[in-house]
């Protein structure tokens, strides 16, 4: 049983990163297909998967097409109940679902101002009140998750779909050097140091962009070698 995952450019596509981690981190068999997110071929590339129109898109082994990351996450968890995509504890599992849903529908200020890019760290980024409000809310949710935490460095101890959904948030926090607590920054660095995340970033860096799509006109420093 092999899944087909359709993704965009690894350096920039935060939702594609989520889709890929759902499969990679839980050992689910898959094939990756690149969609022309920046080459102008995206609509044509996705036409055989209609009505899907965004990445990531998942095609199940029976040919069923699933769009939207929340739907992909629930489908994969349903089809692979022993893979551990959600926390085992019912309260933790309900809370993890809550965190994922809020991530999928919220934090528009952070997402709009700080497009995910995995090439370097922007320094001197001016944090708006709206972005700061999003960061405060993220920390509130992460702190709430900690009450259900078992042994381990992830939001609920063991890696789960909650960590999948917040991986691009961690990339944004680090990539724009955003002001967060020591607890939050430690979690972000744990995410960036994860072998799967590092492999995704390394693959993305093989593509060179000129001009760089998200040049903020700010001084930059090297991406942390976590």
C-alpha positions in Angstrom: 0.0 0.0 0.0 1.8 3.1 -1.2 0.6 6.7 -1.1 1.2 9.4 -3.7 2.0 12.8 -2.3 2.0 15.9 -4.4 4.1 18.8 -3.1 5.5 22.2 -3.9 9.0 23.7 -3.5 10.5 22.4 -0.3 12.2 25.7 0.7 9.0 27.6 0.8 5.9 25.3 0.9 5.0 25.1 4.5 1.9 22.9 3.8 3.9 20.6 1.7 6.3 20.1 4.6 3.4 19.1 6.8 2.1 16.6 4.2 5.5 15.0 3.8 6.2 14.7 7.5 2.9 12.9 8.0 4.2 10.1 5.8 8.0 10.3 6.5 7.9 10.5 10.3 5.5 7.6 10.8 7.1 5.2 8.3 4.3 5.2 5.8 5.2 4.1 2.2 4.9 6.9 -0.3 6.0 8.4 -3.6 6.6 12.1 -4.0 5.6 14.2 -7.0 6.6 17.8 -7.5 4.1 20.4 -8.6 5.2 23.6 -10.4 4.4 26.0 -7.6 6.8 28.7 -8.9 7.1 27.6 -12.6 3.5 28.4 -13.5 2.4 24.8 -14.2 0.6 24.2 -10.9 -2.9 24.2 -12.3 -2.0 21.9 -15.1 0.0 19.6 -12.8 -3.0 19.3 -10.4 -5.6 18.9 -13.1 -5.6 15.1 -12.9 -6.3 15.4 -9.2 -9.4 17.7 -9.5 -11.0 19.1 -7.6 -7.8 19.5 -5.6 -6.1 22.8 -6.4 -3.4 23.2 -3.7 -0.4 21.4 -2.3 -0.1 19.1 -0.6 -2.5 16.7 -2.2 -2.6 13.0 -1.3 -3.7 10.1 -3.5 -4.6 7.0 -1.6 -3.6 3.5 -2.9 -7.2 3.0 -4.1 -7.0 6.2 -6.2 -9.0 8.4 -3.9 -7.7 12.0 -3.9 -7.6 13.8 -0.6 -6.9 17.6 -0.3 -6.4 19.7 2.8 -3.9 18.7 5.4 -6.4 18.1 8.2 -8.3 15.7 6.0 -5.0 14.0 5.0 -3.9 13.7 8.7 -7.2 12.1 9.8 -7.3 9.8 6.8 -3.8 8.5 7.4 -4.4 8.0 11.1 -7.6 6.1 10.3 -5.9 3.9 7.8 -2.8 3.3 10.0 -4.1 3.0 13.5 -0.9 1.4 14.8 1.5 4.1 13.4 1.0 6.5 16.3 0.1 9.6 14.4 -2.1 10.9 17.3 -1.2 10.6 21.0 -2.5 7.4 22.7 -4.1 9.1 25.7 -7.7 10.3 24.8 -7.3 13.7 26.4 -3.9 14.3 24.8 -5.4 13.1 21.5 -8.3 15.5 21.7 -5.9 18.3 22.6 -3.6 17.5 19.7 -6.5 17.6 17.3 -7.4 21.0 18.7 -3.9 22.4 18.2 -3.8 21.1 14.6 -7.2 22.6 13.8 -6.2 26.0 15.2 -3.0 25.9 13.2 -4.8 25.1 10.0 -7.3 27.9 10.4 -5.4 30.5 12.4 -2.2 32.6 12.8 -2.9 34.6 9.6 -0.7 37.5 10.7 2.3 35.3 11.3 1.8 33.4 8.1 1.2 36.6 6.1 4.2 38.5 7.4 6.7 35.6 7.7 6.5 33.4 4.7 8.3 30.1 5.4 11.8 30.0 3.9 14.5 27.6 4.9 17.5 29.3 3.4 18.7 31.7 6.0 17.7 33.7 9.1 16.4 37.2 8.6 17.6 39.6 11.3 16.0 42.9 12.3 12.5 41.8 11.3 10.0 44.3 12.8 7.3 42.3 14.7 3.8 43.8 14.4 1.3 43.7 17.2 -0.7 41.2 15.2 2.3 38.8 14.8 3.1 39.2 18.5 -0.5 38.2 19.3 -0.1 35.1 17.2 3.1 34.2 18.9 1.6 34.6 22.3 -1.3 32.4 21.3 1.1 29.7 20.0 3.0 29.7 23.3 -0.3 29.4 25.2 -1.2 26.3 23.2 2.2 24.8 23.5 2.1 25.3 27.3 -1.3 23.8 27.5 -0.1 20.7 25.6 2.7 20.2 28.1 0.2 19.2 30.8 -0.4 16.0 28.8 3.3 15.4 28.0 4.9 12.1 28.5 8.7 11.5 28.3 10.2 13.1 25.2 11.0 16.5 23.7 7.9 16.9 21.5 4.6 18.8 22.3 3.0 15.7 23.8 6.3 13.9 24.6 6.2 11.4 21.7 6.2 12.8 18.2 2.7 13.3 16.8 0.7 15.1 14.2 0.7 18.1 16.4 4.5 18.4 15.8 3.9 17.9 12.1 1.5 20.9 12.0 3.8 23.2 14.0 7.0 22.4 12.2 6.6 25.3 9.8 5.8 27.6 12.7 9.1 26.6 14.2 10.8 27.4 10.9 9.2 30.8 10.8 10.2 31.6 14.4 13.8 30.7 13.7 13.9 32.0 10.2 12.8 35.5 11.3 14.4 35.4 14.7 11.1 36.1 16.3 10.8 36.8 20.1 9.6 33.8 22.0 10.3 32.2 25.4 13.3 30.0 26.0 10.9 27.0 26.2 9.4 27.8 22.8 12.8 28.3 21.2 14.1 25.1 22.6 11.2 23.3 21.0 11.8 25.0 17.7 15.4 24.0 17.7 14.4 20.4 18.5 12.2 20.5 15.4 15.0 22.0 13.2 17.5 19.4 14.5 15.2 16.4 13.6 16.7 14.3 10.9 13.5 14.3 8.8 13.3 18.1 8.9 17.0 18.4 8.0 16.6 16.0 5.1 13.7 18.0 3.7 15.6 21.3 4.0 18.7 19.8 2.4 16.7 18.6 -0.6 15.1 22.0 -1.0 18.5 23.7 -1.0 19.4 21.9 -4.2 17.2 24.3 -6.1 18.7 27.8 -6.6 16.3 30.8 -7.0 17.3 34.0 -8.8 15.7 36.2 -7.6 14.9 34.7 -4.2 11.1 34.7 -3.9 10.9 36.0 -0.4 13.7 38.6 -0.1 12.8 40.8 2.8 15.6 43.3 2.2 17.0 42.5 5.7 20.4 41.4 6.9 20.7 37.6 7.0 22.7 35.1 9.0 23.3 31.4 8.4 20.6 28.9 9.2 21.4 27.3 12.5 23.4 24.1 12.2 21.2 22.3 14.7 
